[in-house]
Amino acid sequence: MGEVYRADDLRLGQPVALKFLPASLSQDPVRLAQFHNEVRVARQVSHPNVCRVYDIGEITDDGGRSQLFITMELRRW
């Protein structure tokens, strides 16, 4: 669920995938806690068939709405 974009991570110096999560996720404290737990677990996974998770972040638009995103390994299949 969510939209995925290709981006360049300036700190890592490599292309990454940014997965933006639905805005409703940040409004629900239970779902937000689950999201953070899942990201912590996903960061520990290392397998050739699974994209690595690098980080999470949040951006805020000019209207004050925030959106969460996950920075992941960019895979080309």
PyMOL Python script that loads the backbone (N, CA, C, O; Angstrom):
from pymol import cmd

cmd.read_pdbstr("""\
ATOM      1  N   MET A   1       0.838  -1.162   0.000  1.00  0.00           N
ATOM      2  CA  MET A   1       0.000   0.000   0.000  1.00  0.00           C
ATOM      3  C   MET A   1       0.894   1.240   0.000  1.00  0.00           C
ATOM      4  O   MET A   1       1.877   1.296   0.739  1.00  0.00           O
ATOM      5  N   GLY A   2       0.561   2.223  -0.817  1.00  0.00           N
ATOM      6  CA  GLY A   2       1.346   3.436  -0.888  1.00  0.00           C
ATOM      7  C   GLY A   2       1.958   3.612  -2.260  1.00  0.00           C
ATOM      8  O   GLY A   2       1.835   2.741  -3.122  1.00  0.00           O
ATOM      9  N   GLU A   3       2.616   4.739  -2.459  1.00  0.00           N
ATOM     10  CA  GLU A   3       3.261   5.049  -3.731  1.00  0.00           C
ATOM     11  C   GLU A   3       4.765   4.934  -3.571  1.00  0.00           C
ATOM     12  O   GLU A   3       5.315   5.298  -2.532  1.00  0.00           O
ATOM     13  N   VAL A   4       5.432   4.426  -4.607  1.00  0.00           N
ATOM     14  CA  VAL A   4       6.880   4.233  -4.563  1.00  0.00           C
ATOM     15  C   VAL A   4       7.519   5.066  -5.670  1.00  0.00           C
ATOM     16  O   VAL A   4       7.051   5.074  -6.809  1.00  0.00           O
ATOM     17  N   TYR A   5       8.598   5.766  -5.315  1.00  0.00           N
ATOM     18  CA  TYR A   5       9.325   6.607  -6.262  1.00  0.00           C
ATOM     19  C   TYR A   5      10.808   6.286  -6.210  1.00  0.00           C
ATOM     20  O   TYR A   5      11.324   5.865  -5.174  1.00  0.00           O
ATOM     21  N   ARG A   6      11.484   6.483  -7.320  1.00  0.00           N
ATOM     22  CA  ARG A   6      12.937   6.384  -7.357  1.00  0.00           C
ATOM     23  C   ARG A   6      13.481   7.739  -6.929  1.00  0.00           C
ATOM     24  O   ARG A   6      12.971   8.781  -7.342  1.00  0.00           O
ATOM     25  N   ALA A   7      14.520   7.718  -6.098  1.00  0.00           N
ATOM     26  CA  ALA A   7      15.147   8.957  -5.625  1.00  0.00           C
ATOM     27  C   ALA A   7      16.640   8.716  -5.459  1.00  0.00           C
ATOM     28  O   ALA A   7      17.101   7.574  -5.480  1.00  0.00           O
ATOM     29  N   ASP A   8      17.378   9.784  -5.296  1.00  0.00           N
ATOM     30  CA  ASP A   8      18.808   9.691  -5.014  1.00  0.00           C
ATOM     31  C   ASP A   8      19.042  10.095  -3.569  1.00  0.00           C
ATOM     32  O   ASP A   8      18.700  11.206  -3.166  1.00  0.00           O
ATOM     33  N   ASP A   9      19.623   9.196  -2.794  1.00  0.00           N
ATOM     34  CA  ASP A   9      19.968   9.495  -1.408  1.00  0.00           C
ATOM     35  C   ASP A   9      21.313  10.202  -1.413  1.00  0.00           C
ATOM     36  O   ASP A   9      22.331   9.602  -1.756  1.00  0.00           O
ATOM     37  N   LEU A  10      21.321  11.466  -1.036  1.00  0.00           N
ATOM     38  CA  LEU A  10      22.544  12.259  -1.091  1.00  0.00           C
ATOM     39  C   LEU A  10      23.550  11.844  -0.034  1.00  0.00           C
ATOM     40  O   LEU A  10      24.755  11.985  -0.243  1.00  0.00           O
ATOM     41  N   ARG A  11      23.078  11.332   1.107  1.00  0.00           N
ATOM     42  CA  ARG A  11      23.999  10.866   2.148  1.00  0.00           C
ATOM     43  C   ARG A  11      24.630   9.529   1.785  1.00  0.00           C
ATOM     44  O   ARG A  11      25.824   9.321   2.001  1.00  0.00           O
ATOM     45  N   LEU A  12      23.821   8.618   1.228  1.00  0.00           N
ATOM     46  CA  LEU A  12      24.338   7.306   0.865  1.00  0.00           C
ATOM     47  C   LEU A  12      25.040   7.319  -0.491  1.00  0.00           C
ATOM     48  O   LEU A  12      25.836   6.430  -0.795  1.00  0.00           O
ATOM     49  N   GLY A  13      24.741   8.328  -1.301  1.00  0.00           N
ATOM     50  CA  GLY A  13      25.354   8.417  -2.612  1.00  0.00           C
ATOM     51  C   GLY A  13      24.895   7.315  -3.555  1.00  0.00           C
ATOM     52  O   GLY A  13      25.684   6.805  -4.350  1.00  0.00           O
ATOM     53  N   GLN A  14      23.620   6.946  -3.466  1.00  0.00           N
ATOM     54  CA  GLN A  14      23.107   5.879  -4.322  1.00  0.00           C
ATOM     55  C   GLN A  14      21.615   6.066  -4.553  1.00  0.00           C
ATOM     56  O   GLN A  14      20.942   6.750  -3.782  1.00  0.00           O
ATOM     57  N   PRO A  15      21.098   5.453  -5.620  1.00  0.00           N
ATOM     58  CA  PRO A  15      19.655   5.517  -5.839  1.00  0.00           C
ATOM     59  C   PRO A  15      18.923   4.663  -4.809  1.00  0.00           C
ATOM     60  O   PRO A  15      19.418   3.619  -4.385  1.00  0.00           O
ATOM     61  N   VAL A  16      17.746   5.119  -4.417  1.00  0.00           N
ATOM     62  CA  VAL A  16      16.924   4.405  -3.439  1.00  0.00           C
ATOM     63  C   VAL A  16      15.467   4.446  -3.902  1.00  0.00           C
ATOM     64  O   VAL A  16      15.111   5.182  -4.822  1.00  0.00           O
ATOM     65  N   ALA A  17      14.649   3.650  -3.253  1.00  0.00           N
ATOM     66  CA  ALA A  17      13.203   3.699  -3.452  1.00  0.00           C
ATOM     67  C   ALA A  17      12.591   4.383  -2.238  1.00  0.00           C
ATOM     68  O   ALA A  17      12.918   4.049  -1.099  1.00  0.00           O
ATOM     69  N   LEU A  18      11.709   5.332  -2.481  1.00  0.00           N
ATOM     70  CA  LEU A  18      10.965   5.984  -1.404  1.00  0.00           C
ATOM     71  C   LEU A  18       9.524   5.507  -1.489  1.00  0.00           C
ATOM     72  O   LEU A  18       8.852   5.723  -2.498  1.00  0.00           O
ATOM     73  N   LYS A  19       9.055   4.868  -0.442  1.00  0.00           N
ATOM     74  CA  LYS A  19       7.674   4.402  -0.395  1.00  0.00           C
ATOM     75  C   LYS A  19       6.904   5.309   0.551  1.00  0.00           C
ATOM     76  O   LYS A  19       7.143   5.311   1.759  1.00  0.00           O
ATOM     77  N   PHE A  20       5.976   6.081  -0.006  1.00  0.00           N
ATOM     78  CA  PHE A  20       5.149   6.977   0.789  1.00  0.00           C
ATOM     79  C   PHE A  20       3.910   6.226   1.243  1.00  0.00           C
ATOM     80  O   PHE A  20       3.217   5.593   0.446  1.00  0.00           O
ATOM     81  N   LEU A  21       3.650   6.308   2.525  1.00  0.00           N
ATOM     82  CA  LEU A  21       2.530   5.588   3.111  1.00  0.00           C
ATOM     83  C   LEU A  21       1.285   6.463   3.135  1.00  0.00           C
ATOM     84  O   LEU A  21       1.393   7.689   3.126  1.00  0.00           O
ATOM     85  N   PRO A  22       0.114   5.855   3.164  1.00  0.00           N
ATOM     86  CA  PRO A  22      -1.119   6.643   3.212  1.00  0.00           C
ATOM     87  C   PRO A  22      -1.132   7.591   4.413  1.00  0.00           C
ATOM     88  O   PRO A  22      -0.691   7.236   5.506  1.00  0.00           O
ATOM     89  N   ALA A  23      -1.643   8.791   4.190  1.00  0.00           N
ATOM     90  CA  ALA A  23      -1.660   9.811   5.245  1.00  0.00           C
ATOM     91  C   ALA A  23      -2.439   9.348   6.472  1.00  0.00           C
ATOM     92  O   ALA A  23      -2.144   9.777   7.587  1.00  0.00           O
ATOM     93  N   SER A  24      -3.417   8.490   6.285  1.00  0.00           N
ATOM     94  CA  SER A  24      -4.231   8.026   7.415  1.00  0.00           C
ATOM     95  C   SER A  24      -3.402   7.252   8.436  1.00  0.00           C
ATOM     96  O   SER A  24      -3.780   7.164   9.604  1.00  0.00           O
ATOM     97  N   LEU A  25      -2.280   6.693   8.004  1.00  0.00           N
ATOM     98  CA  LEU A  25      -1.437   5.914   8.911  1.00  0.00           C
ATOM     99  C   LEU A  25      -0.906   6.768  10.056  1.00  0.00           C
ATOM    100  O   LEU A  25      -0.864   6.315  11.199  1.00  0.00           O
ATOM    101  N   SER A  26      -0.504   7.987   9.761  1.00  0.00           N
ATOM    102  CA  SER A  26       0.078   8.835  10.802  1.00  0.00           C
ATOM    103  C   SER A  26      -0.971   9.383  11.761  1.00  0.00           C
ATOM    104  O   SER A  26      -0.623   9.956  12.793  1.00  0.00           O
ATOM    105  N   GLN A  27      -2.245   9.216  11.436  1.00  0.00           N
ATOM    106  CA  GLN A  27      -3.320   9.709  12.295  1.00  0.00           C
ATOM    107  C   GLN A  27      -3.762   8.689  13.340  1.00  0.00           C
ATOM    108  O   GLN A  27      -4.475   9.034  14.283  1.00  0.00           O
ATOM    109  N   ASP A  28      -3.346   7.445  13.177  1.00  0.00           N
ATOM    110  CA  ASP A  28      -3.777   6.366  14.071  1.00  0.00           C
ATOM    111  C   ASP A  28      -2.591   5.900  14.909  1.00  0.00           C
ATOM    112  O   ASP A  28      -1.688   5.253  14.377  1.00  0.00           O
ATOM    113  N   PRO A  29      -2.567   6.214  16.217  1.00  0.00           N
ATOM    114  CA  PRO A  29      -1.414   5.876  17.057  1.00  0.00           C
ATOM    115  C   PRO A  29      -1.096   4.379  17.099  1.00  0.00           C
ATOM    116  O   PRO A  29       0.072   4.000  17.183  1.00  0.00           O
ATOM    117  N   VAL A  30      -2.114   3.536  17.042  1.00  0.00           N
ATOM    118  CA  VAL A  30      -1.880   2.087  17.074  1.00  0.00           C
ATOM    119  C   VAL A  30      -1.201   1.635  15.785  1.00  0.00           C
ATOM    120  O   VAL A  30      -0.216   0.899  15.826  1.00  0.00           O
ATOM    121  N   ARG A  31      -1.723   2.073  14.649  1.00  0.00           N
ATOM    122  CA  ARG A  31      -1.123   1.704  13.358  1.00  0.00           C
ATOM    123  C   ARG A  31       0.270   2.295  13.217  1.00  0.00           C
ATOM    124  O   ARG A  31       1.154   1.669  12.631  1.00  0.00           O
ATOM    125  N   LEU A  32       0.472   3.489  13.746  1.00  0.00           N
ATOM    126  CA  LEU A  32       1.788   4.117  13.680  1.00  0.00           C
ATOM    127  C   LEU A  32       2.806   3.325  14.494  1.00  0.00           C
ATOM    128  O   LEU A  32       3.941   3.143  14.054  1.00  0.00           O
ATOM    129  N   ALA A  33       2.420   2.857  15.661  1.00  0.00           N
ATOM    130  CA  ALA A  33       3.315   2.031  16.483  1.00  0.00           C
ATOM    131  C   ALA A  33       3.623   0.713  15.782  1.00  0.00           C
ATOM    132  O   ALA A  33       4.763   0.250  15.816  1.00  0.00           O
ATOM    133  N   GLN A  34       2.625   0.104  15.149  1.00  0.00           N
ATOM    134  CA  GLN A  34       2.850  -1.129  14.393  1.00  0.00           C
ATOM    135  C   GLN A  34       3.822  -0.881  13.246  1.00  0.00           C
ATOM    136  O   GLN A  34       4.711  -1.692  12.986  1.00  0.00           O
ATOM    137  N   PHE A  35       3.644   0.240  12.567  1.00  0.00           N
ATOM    138  CA  PHE A  35       4.534   0.605  11.464  1.00  0.00           C
ATOM    139  C   PHE A  35       5.977   0.693  11.938  1.00  0.00           C
ATOM    140  O   PHE A  35       6.874   0.131  11.309  1.00  0.00           O
ATOM    141  N   HIS A  36       6.207   1.397  13.048  1.00  0.00           N
ATOM    142  CA  HIS A  36       7.572   1.536  13.568  1.00  0.00           C
ATOM    143  C   HIS A  36       8.159   0.182  13.969  1.00  0.00           C
ATOM    144  O   HIS A  36       9.335  -0.081  13.720  1.00  0.00           O
ATOM    145  N   ASN A  37       7.354  -0.670  14.581  1.00  0.00           N
ATOM    146  CA  ASN A  37       7.830  -2.009  14.943  1.00  0.00           C
ATOM    147  C   ASN A  37       8.184  -2.828  13.707  1.00  0.00           C
ATOM    148  O   ASN A  37       9.214  -3.501  13.684  1.00  0.00           O
ATOM    149  N   GLU A  38       7.343  -2.776  12.686  1.00  0.00           N
ATOM    150  CA  GLU A  38       7.612  -3.527  11.461  1.00  0.00           C
ATOM    151  C   GLU A  38       8.877  -3.037  10.771  1.00  0.00           C
ATOM    152  O   GLU A  38       9.635  -3.837  10.223  1.00  0.00           O
ATOM    153  N   VAL A  39       9.109  -1.736  10.795  1.00  0.00           N
ATOM    154  CA  VAL A  39      10.331  -1.202  10.184  1.00  0.00           C
ATOM    155  C   VAL A  39      11.557  -1.666  10.961  1.00  0.00           C
ATOM    156  O   VAL A  39      12.573  -2.015  10.358  1.00  0.00           O
ATOM    157  N   ARG A  40      11.478  -1.676  12.286  1.00  0.00           N
ATOM    158  CA  ARG A  40      12.609  -2.164  13.091  1.00  0.00           C
ATOM    159  C   ARG A  40      12.941  -3.615  12.746  1.00  0.00           C
ATOM    160  O   ARG A  40      14.111  -3.974  12.618  1.00  0.00           O
ATOM    161  N   VAL A  41      11.920  -4.436  12.597  1.00  0.00           N
ATOM    162  CA  VAL A  41      12.136  -5.843  12.239  1.00  0.00           C
ATOM    163  C   VAL A  41      12.671  -5.949  10.810  1.00  0.00           C
ATOM    164  O   VAL A  41      13.604  -6.710  10.552  1.00  0.00           O
ATOM    165  N   ALA A  42      12.088  -5.196   9.891  1.00  0.00           N
ATOM    166  CA  ALA A  42      12.505  -5.258   8.491  1.00  0.00           C
ATOM    167  C   ALA A  42      13.958  -4.839   8.307  1.00  0.00           C
ATOM    168  O   ALA A  42      14.636  -5.351   7.416  1.00  0.00           O
ATOM    169  N   ARG A  43      14.440  -3.932   9.119  1.00  0.00           N
ATOM    170  CA  ARG A  43      15.836  -3.489   9.000  1.00  0.00           C
ATOM    171  C   ARG A  43      16.811  -4.603   9.341  1.00  0.00           C
ATOM    172  O   ARG A  43      17.979  -4.534   8.957  1.00  0.00           O
ATOM    173  N   GLN A  44      16.360  -5.623  10.050  1.00  0.00           N
ATOM    174  CA  GLN A  44      17.230  -6.731  10.434  1.00  0.00           C
ATOM    175  C   GLN A  44      17.270  -7.835   9.375  1.00  0.00           C
ATOM    176  O   GLN A  44      18.097  -8.743   9.455  1.00  0.00           O
ATOM    177  N   VAL A  45      16.383  -7.758   8.387  1.00  0.00           N
ATOM    178  CA  VAL A  45      16.306  -8.798   7.362  1.00  0.00           C
ATOM    179  C   VAL A  45      17.357  -8.543   6.287  1.00  0.00           C
ATOM    180  O   VAL A  45      17.494  -7.430   5.779  1.00  0.00           O
ATOM    181  N   SER A  46      18.085  -9.589   5.956  1.00  0.00           N
ATOM    182  CA  SER A  46      19.056  -9.518   4.867  1.00  0.00           C
ATOM    183  C   SER A  46      18.904 -10.787   4.034  1.00  0.00           C
ATOM    184  O   SER A  46      19.326 -11.870   4.442  1.00  0.00           O
ATOM    185  N   HIS A  47      18.296 -10.634   2.869  1.00  0.00           N
ATOM    186  CA  HIS A  47      18.041 -11.773   1.986  1.00  0.00           C
ATOM    187  C   HIS A  47      18.034 -11.256   0.547  1.00  0.00           C
ATOM    188  O   HIS A  47      17.538 -10.158   0.294  1.00  0.00           O
ATOM    189  N   PRO A  48      18.575 -12.028  -0.399  1.00  0.00           N
ATOM    190  CA  PRO A  48      18.649 -11.554  -1.784  1.00  0.00           C
ATOM    191  C   PRO A  48      17.292 -11.261  -2.424  1.00  0.00           C
ATOM    192  O   PRO A  48      17.223 -10.498  -3.387  1.00  0.00           O
ATOM    193  N   ASN A  49      16.224 -11.845  -1.912  1.00  0.00           N
ATOM    194  CA  ASN A  49      14.898 -11.634  -2.495  1.00  0.00           C
ATOM    195  C   ASN A  49      14.059 -10.607  -1.748  1.00  0.00           C
ATOM    196  O   ASN A  49      12.866 -10.466  -2.018  1.00  0.00           O
ATOM    197  N   VAL A  50      14.669  -9.889  -0.814  1.00  0.00           N
ATOM    198  CA  VAL A  50      13.947  -8.894  -0.018  1.00  0.00           C
ATOM    199  C   VAL A  50      14.697  -7.568  -0.093  1.00  0.00           C
ATOM    200  O   VAL A  50      15.908  -7.520   0.122  1.00  0.00           O
ATOM    201  N   CYS A  51      13.971  -6.492  -0.399  1.00  0.00           N
ATOM    202  CA  CYS A  51      14.587  -5.161  -0.419  1.00  0.00           C
ATOM    203  C   CYS A  51      14.985  -4.762   0.994  1.00  0.00           C
ATOM    204  O   CYS A  51      14.223  -4.940   1.943  1.00  0.00           O
ATOM    205  N   ARG A  52      16.185  -4.224   1.116  1.00  0.00           N
ATOM    206  CA  ARG A  52      16.638  -3.748   2.427  1.00  0.00           C
ATOM    207  C   ARG A  52      15.953  -2.431   2.757  1.00  0.00           C
ATOM    208  O   ARG A  52      15.731  -1.591   1.885  1.00  0.00           O
ATOM    209  N   VAL A  53      15.625  -2.268   4.023  1.00  0.00           N
ATOM    210  CA  VAL A  53      15.043  -1.022   4.518  1.00  0.00           C
ATOM    211  C   VAL A  53      16.170  -0.229   5.159  1.00  0.00           C
ATOM    212  O   VAL A  53      16.867  -0.726   6.043  1.00  0.00           O
ATOM    213  N   TYR A  54      16.347   1.023   4.703  1.00  0.00           N
ATOM    214  CA  TYR A  54      17.421   1.858   5.228  1.00  0.00           C
ATOM    215  C   TYR A  54      16.956   2.768   6.360  1.00  0.00           C
ATOM    216  O   TYR A  54      17.625   2.883   7.387  1.00  0.00           O
ATOM    217  N   ASP A  55      15.806   3.414   6.167  1.00  0.00           N
ATOM    218  CA  ASP A  55      15.408   4.448   7.124  1.00  0.00           C
ATOM    219  C   ASP A  55      13.929   4.769   6.935  1.00  0.00           C
ATOM    220  O   ASP A  55      13.299   4.325   5.976  1.00  0.00           O
ATOM    221  N   ILE A  56      13.396   5.541   7.860  1.00  0.00           N
ATOM    222  CA  ILE A  56      12.056   6.099   7.711  1.00  0.00           C
ATOM    223  C   ILE A  56      12.167   7.608   7.880  1.00  0.00           C
ATOM    224  O   ILE A  56      13.126   8.113   8.465  1.00  0.00           O
ATOM    225  N   GLY A  57      11.186   8.309   7.366  1.00  0.00           N
ATOM    226  CA  GLY A  57      11.194   9.754   7.495  1.00  0.00           C
ATOM    227  C   GLY A  57       9.787  10.303   7.396  1.00  0.00           C
ATOM    228  O   GLY A  57       8.822   9.563   7.206  1.00  0.00           O
ATOM    229  N   GLU A  58       9.693  11.589   7.528  1.00  0.00           N
ATOM    230  CA  GLU A  58       8.402  12.269   7.466  1.00  0.00           C
ATOM    231  C   GLU A  58       8.609  13.623   6.815  1.00  0.00           C
ATOM    232  O   GLU A  58       9.550  14.346   7.143  1.00  0.00           O
ATOM    233  N   ILE A  59       7.728  13.958   5.896  1.00  0.00           N
ATOM    234  CA  ILE A  59       7.766  15.279   5.285  1.00  0.00           C
ATOM    235  C   ILE A  59       6.448  15.977   5.580  1.00  0.00           C
ATOM    236  O   ILE A  59       5.430  15.329   5.821  1.00  0.00           O
ATOM    237  N   THR A  60       6.476  17.300   5.558  1.00  0.00           N
ATOM    238  CA  THR A  60       5.280  18.103   5.787  1.00  0.00           C
ATOM    239  C   THR A  60       5.103  19.037   4.603  1.00  0.00           C
ATOM    240  O   THR A  60       6.043  19.726   4.204  1.00  0.00           O
ATOM    241  N   ASP A  61       3.906  19.063   4.041  1.00  0.00           N
ATOM    242  CA  ASP A  61       3.664  19.949   2.910  1.00  0.00           C
ATOM    243  C   ASP A  61       3.332  21.358   3.403  1.00  0.00           C
ATOM    244  O   ASP A  61       3.289  21.610   4.607  1.00  0.00           O
ATOM    245  N   ASP A  62       3.102  22.259   2.470  1.00  0.00           N
ATOM    246  CA  ASP A  62       2.828  23.655   2.818  1.00  0.00           C
ATOM    247  C   ASP A  62       1.542  23.817   3.629  1.00  0.00           C
ATOM    248  O   ASP A  62       1.374  24.809   4.338  1.00  0.00           O
ATOM    249  N   GLY A  63       0.647  22.852   3.524  1.00  0.00           N
ATOM    250  CA  GLY A  63      -0.606  22.914   4.273  1.00  0.00           C
ATOM    251  C   GLY A  63      -0.507  22.323   5.666  1.00  0.00           C
ATOM    252  O   GLY A  63      -1.503  22.271   6.389  1.00  0.00           O
ATOM    253  N   GLY A  64       0.693  21.872   6.058  1.00  0.00           N
ATOM    254  CA  GLY A  64       0.889  21.316   7.387  1.00  0.00           C
ATOM    255  C   GLY A  64       0.569  19.838   7.505  1.00  0.00           C
ATOM    256  O   GLY A  64       0.613  19.276   8.600  1.00  0.00           O
ATOM    257  N   ARG A  65       0.247  19.201   6.381  1.00  0.00           N
ATOM    258  CA  ARG A  65      -0.042  17.762   6.401  1.00  0.00           C
ATOM    259  C   ARG A  65       1.269  16.994   6.297  1.00  0.00           C
ATOM    260  O   ARG A  65       2.126  17.308   5.471  1.00  0.00           O
ATOM    261  N   SER A  66       1.409  15.984   7.150  1.00  0.00           N
ATOM    262  CA  SER A  66       2.638  15.193   7.124  1.00  0.00           C
ATOM    263  C   SER A  66       2.389  13.852   6.452  1.00  0.00           C
ATOM    264  O   SER A  66       1.274  13.330   6.443  1.00  0.00           O
ATOM    265  N   GLN A  67       3.463  13.313   5.890  1.00  0.00           N
ATOM    266  CA  GLN A  67       3.387  12.017   5.238  1.00  0.00           C
ATOM    267  C   GLN A  67       4.649  11.235   5.568  1.00  0.00           C
ATOM    268  O   GLN A  67       5.763  11.747   5.456  1.00  0.00           O
ATOM    269  N   LEU A  68       4.454   9.985   5.977  1.00  0.00           N
ATOM    270  CA  LEU A  68       5.569   9.106   6.316  1.00  0.00           C
ATOM    271  C   LEU A  68       6.098   8.420   5.066  1.00  0.00           C
ATOM    272  O   LEU A  68       5.355   8.159   4.120  1.00  0.00           O
ATOM    273  N   PHE A  69       7.403   8.131   5.079  1.00  0.00           N
ATOM    274  CA  PHE A  69       7.973   7.371   3.977  1.00  0.00           C
ATOM    275  C   PHE A  69       9.045   6.431   4.500  1.00  0.00           C
ATOM    276  O   PHE A  69       9.613   6.636   5.572  1.00  0.00           O
ATOM    277  N   ILE A  70       9.305   5.398   3.717  1.00  0.00           N
ATOM    278  CA  ILE A  70      10.356   4.426   3.998  1.00  0.00           C
ATOM    279  C   ILE A  70      11.391   4.553   2.892  1.00  0.00           C
ATOM    280  O   ILE A  70      11.041   4.585   1.712  1.00  0.00           O
ATOM    281  N   THR A  71      12.662   4.625   3.267  1.00  0.00           N
ATOM    282  CA  THR A  71      13.744   4.603   2.292  1.00  0.00           C
ATOM    283  C   THR A  71      14.235   3.169   2.192  1.00  0.00           C
ATOM    284  O   THR A  71      14.648   2.568   3.184  1.00  0.00           O
ATOM    285  N   MET A  72      14.184   2.625   0.968  1.00  0.00           N
ATOM    286  CA  MET A  72      14.527   1.222   0.763  1.00  0.00           C
ATOM    287  C   MET A  72      15.518   1.065  -0.385  1.00  0.00           C
ATOM    288  O   MET A  72      15.737   1.972  -1.187  1.00  0.00           O
ATOM    289  N   GLU A  73      16.098  -0.109  -0.425  1.00  0.00           N
ATOM    290  CA  GLU A  73      16.966  -0.491  -1.529  1.00  0.00           C
ATOM    291  C   GLU A  73      16.163  -0.436  -2.829  1.00  0.00           C
ATOM    292  O   GLU A  73      15.028  -0.908  -2.890  1.00  0.00           O
ATOM    293  N   LEU A  74      16.761   0.140  -3.854  1.00  0.00           N
ATOM    294  CA  LEU A  74      16.122   0.178  -5.163  1.00  0.00           C
ATOM    295  C   LEU A  74      16.504  -1.088  -5.909  1.00  0.00           C
ATOM    296  O   LEU A  74      17.685  -1.335  -6.155  1.00  0.00           O
ATOM    297  N   ARG A  75      15.517  -1.886  -6.268  1.00  0.00           N
ATOM    298  CA  ARG A  75      15.765  -3.150  -6.975  1.00  0.00           C
ATOM    299  C   ARG A  75      15.296  -3.010  -8.407  1.00  0.00           C
ATOM    300  O   ARG A  75      14.252  -2.417  -8.678  1.00  0.00           O
ATOM    301  N   ARG A  76      16.060  -3.550  -9.301  1.00  0.00           N
ATOM    302  CA  ARG A  76      15.665  -3.598 -10.713  1.00  0.00           C
ATOM    303  C   ARG A  76      15.502  -5.057 -11.084  1.00  0.00           C
ATOM    304  O   ARG A  76      16.478  -5.806 -11.109  1.00  0.00           O
ATOM    305  N   TRP A  77      14.291  -5.463 -11.369  1.00  0.00           N
ATOM    306  CA  TRP A  77      14.019  -6.876 -11.644  1.00  0.00           C
ATOM    307  C   TRP A  77      14.185  -7.175 -13.093  1.00  0.00           C
ATOM    308  O   TRP A  77      13.997  -8.316 -13.513  1.00  0.00           O
TER     309      TRP A  77
END
""", "prot")
cmd.dss("prot")
cmd.show_as("cartoon", "prot")
cmd.util.cbc("prot")
cmd.orient("prot")
